[in-house]
Amino acid sequence: MVSLAEAVVKGLAPDKGLYMPEQIKELPTAFFNNIGNLTLQEISYAVANTLFGEDVPSSDLKDIVYDALNFDIPLVKVADNKYSLELFHGPTLAFKDVGARFMARLLGYFNALSDDKRPVNVLVATSGDTGSAVANGFLGVEGVRVFVLYPSGKVSKIQESQFTTLGKNIFAIEVNGTFDDCQALVKTAFLDDELNNKHKLTSANSINIARFMPQMFYYFYAYAQLAKQGADLSNVVVSVPSGNFGNITSGLIGKQMGLPIKRFIAANNRNDVFFNYCRTGVYEPKPSVQTIANAMDVGNPSNFARVLDLYGHSHAAICNDITCYSYTDEQIAETLAATYAETHYLLDPHGACGYRSLCEGLRPGEVGVFLETAHPAKFKETVEGIIDSEVSIPQRLQEFMKGEKDTIKLSKDFRDFKKLLLSF
Ligand SMILES: *Cc1c(COP(=O)(O)O)cnc(C)c1O
């Protein structure tokens, strides 16, 4: 067992394993009875206090939560019994802002308290959205450097501009390889003695507990908004567009803390490792394939180990709580176009997987929420190609695109990455 500070600063356990909370505490029934009257910040603070209250004094935790979650996450009705939880109202217009902003503040807090004043080096592999959320969440944070590794040519221009143009304490590393190669480089760095002796290293991928746990806040807030809107709360189903499975895992923990969600849906693109696991009980990682929902192009989801842990490695128990769907690019495009034509709601390719899985998987009497994980303008070319009309770019995104790209080019050979880090 380690302290929260150590789990956050280290990211990965010494044996390469992922940290999990030692015990999962339940929130009182009274909290859920009253939840419809609470704001996002109030709910998040109550949940954070239950999770982290023994490690961070309440008033400090409150500052961290209120500052990290200073934007709304509205629940929008798309069709009968189907709601979109719009997670794209943060600074980089994707759900990862929540975890990244919370983690940046918590890490800054712990580092300021530490005797070791060397800077913390955050290593993050990204297939697009993680890099922008983490880079922006940490931009200008005292005593922290961020290295963003991304697969060259495999992220959209808009995504790329969000982490390659920032400067200051943010370094963008353009890797000649895939996302899985980037992830492997980061994981290897954490196990390298020489690097760890010289630098404080940590991860801001969803393997870091401070990044993935705060994501559960908005599951509670979705439920609160259903309550506020007078929806039937007895059979709530939440569909989560999933890649590394950090987002859905935080929701699963929320359920174990008492959040009355009946079951979850994991919506996948063609990267169907989890889908196959649900069907066969066999977990077989494979290389990722590129899709139009590229933030979900993951061939070996790092949080699968956490899902197994939560359910005592029981395939039956996992299938009882999670149903999985997998969609091709054609199906994603078809859903996006049809939904726009029928309801005027514009999905992004990731949210389209989530929405389609509700349309196919919702049973009579159930109320479905899907997590709309990114703003459609982040995938402008793809979405415009599908709906055949123009998607306007929010002001916040336009600002990024005015910046100048500045990257460090690297092979996927670990020795090159190590040499670079040692040069700092
Ligand atoms: C990261 C991301 C996902 C996948 O989330 P995981 O926590 O890795 O499962 C889905 N959609 C978007 C837009 C993302 O950025």
The ligand as an SDF file (V2000), in Angstrom:
LIG
                    3D

 15 15  0  0  0  0  0  0  0  0999 V2000
   -9.6290    9.2550  -24.8570 C   0  0  0  0  0  0  0  0  0  0  0  0
  -10.8700    9.2740  -25.6180 C   0  0  0  0  0  0  0  0  0  0  0  0
  -11.7490    8.1780  -25.6240 C   0  0  0  0  0  0  0  0  0  0  0  0
  -11.4170    6.8820  -24.9220 C   0  0  0  0  0  0  0  0  0  0  0  0
  -11.3690    7.0120  -23.5190 O   0  0  0  0  0  0  0  0  0  0  0  0
  -10.6680    5.8950  -22.6280 P   0  0  0  0  0  0  0  0  0  0  0  0
  -10.7060    6.4070  -21.2470 O   0  0  0  0  0  0  0  0  0  0  0  0
   -9.2670    5.7440  -23.1460 O   0  0  0  0  0  0  0  0  0  0  0  0
  -11.4390    4.6370  -22.8210 O   0  0  0  0  0  0  0  0  0  0  0  0
  -12.9410    8.2990  -26.2930 C   0  0  0  0  0  0  0  0  0  0  0  0
  -13.2500    9.4220  -26.9750 N   0  0  0  0  0  0  0  0  0  0  0  0
  -12.4350   10.4840  -27.0030 C   0  0  0  0  0  0  0  0  0  0  0  0
  -12.8200   11.6840  -27.7830 C   0  0  0  0  0  0  0  0  0  0  0  0
  -11.2190   10.4530  -26.3310 C   0  0  0  0  0  0  0  0  0  0  0  0
  -10.4110   11.5080  -26.3760 O   0  0  0  0  0  0  0  0  0  0  0  0
  1  2  1  0
  2  3  1  0
  2 14  2  0
  3  4  1  0
  3 10  2  0
  4  5  1  0
  5  6  1  0
  6  7  2  0
  6  8  1  0
  6  9  1  0
 10 11  1  0
 11 12  2  0
 12 13  1  0
 12 14  1  0
 14 15  1  0
M  END
$$$$
